[in-house]
Amino acid sequence: MAAHTIRAEFEGHSGATLAARLDMPAGAIRAWALFAHCFTCSKDTLAARRISGELARAGIAVMRFDFTGLGSSDGEFASTNFSSNIEDLRAAAEWLAEHHEAPEILVGHSLGGAAVLAIAGELASVRGVVTIGAPAEASHVIGNFGGHVDEIRAEGEAEVTLGGRPFTIQRQFVEDLNASSLADKIRQMKKPLLVLHAPRDEVVGIDNASAIFTAARHPKSFVSLDDADHLLTGEADATYVASVIASWASRYLPADAARQEDAPVEDVVAAETGQGRFQVAVHAGLHRFLADEPTDVGGSDTGPSPYDLISAALGACTAMTLRMYAAHKKIELGLVTVMVRHNKVHAKDCLECSSDEKAGSGNIDRFERVISIDGGAPDGLAGKIAEIAGKCPVHRTLEHTAKVITTVK
């Protein structure tokens, strides 16, 4: 299932604007997940992108965001701490609930895993929690500060190089990490838990996974990530993690992952998503997809344009009509492909139009349809195929005037 990404913004714990990305399934959404990235990382790390993208392809929509002062988010990193990360997570969950749907799955990588463990018990919507290479206590991060810990305590702050980048770490950050305790949070969480950890993780040792697993109540599961590194830089590792999460989570989602909004609708419904200038979510029967406009006219190009959809309807209807005709006449007809191109041309320049149509003023819609058949058209039937194509219901609708009745309520 192909997926696409939508940019979003929301207000974090301090009022700073935080940057987010929504990785959306192409079809029906089975559930929403919230992803918390690793310490001093961002929503755009390889692990975050790959795992979120794979989950989206499995039908799980994912919101990943940059904590305050990191990545593309506003705010000062130096003024943040573990507690503020938890509050940013809460703000993200509230935004998701208001604009889409409350998260049912929390996924946290490294310190992000500690953060989701700390908040999961407070979010009623959450049905499952996943940690990836997470520390059993947030204070584990202090080990990354090396010989700067004494300087931070004595001077109030120090510049620490983490992952090749300088960060200002304040005394309050260290004190907040030491003050946090996850063991009780894990025991009281009362949520299904999946612990993913690599035995050879050199940043957060495997003993942390054991401590988390021991503190948690059932149902709980542990999956070893074999020789993966802490940041899951191997594409195969991230893909495997996503597949395990999707499979594990399905046990805790509603039966058949059915949603009330995924129930079949009698009419086609198109509703604005609030993302981008033109994006709308289309619900037709049991099917859901996005429609949008190209970027050159101000859209985000996250789905077909309205005229793309009309062209698609004509092409699909043509192929179906020809297949029905071939079956009825018992004709061996190879697979049919229909290419449709839409243009607006001036009435007087339309070679295929009648004299009455040419007498009209202004532009008219012109659909150019090219039918290809695997193995070629049967001998002597090319003309008949073109004739039958013209009898498809969508073709007839486009060629004749339709009445549109509009009601505003």
VENJO-V790240 format. One record per run of one state. SS is the DSSP state (helix for helix, strand for strand, loop for the rest). FROM is the first residue (numbers start at 0). TO is the last residue. If there is no record, write none. Layout:
SS,FROM,TO
SS,FROM,TO
This chain:
loop,0,1
strand,2,10
loop,11,15
strand,16,24
loop,25,29
strand,30,35
loop,36,44
helix,45,56
loop,57,58
strand,59,64
loop,65,75
helix,76,78
loop,79,80
helix,81,98
loop,99,103
strand,104,108
loop,109,109
helix,110,121
loop,122,126
strand,127,131
loop,132,136
helix,137,154
loop,155,155
strand,156,161
loop,162,163
strand,164,169
helix,170,178
loop,179,180
helix,181,187
loop,188,190
strand,191,196
loop,197,204
helix,205,214
loop,215,218
strand,219,223
loop,224,233
helix,234,249
loop,250,253
helix,254,256
loop,257,258
helix,259,261
loop,262,263
strand,264,271
loop,272,278
strand,279,284
loop,285,285
strand,286,290
loop,291,293
helix,294,296
loop,297,302
strand,303,303
loop,304,304
helix,305,328
loop,329,334
strand,335,345
helix,346,348
loop,349,353
helix,354,357
loop,358,361
strand,362,372
loop,373,380
helix,381,388
loop,389,391
helix,392,398
loop,399,408
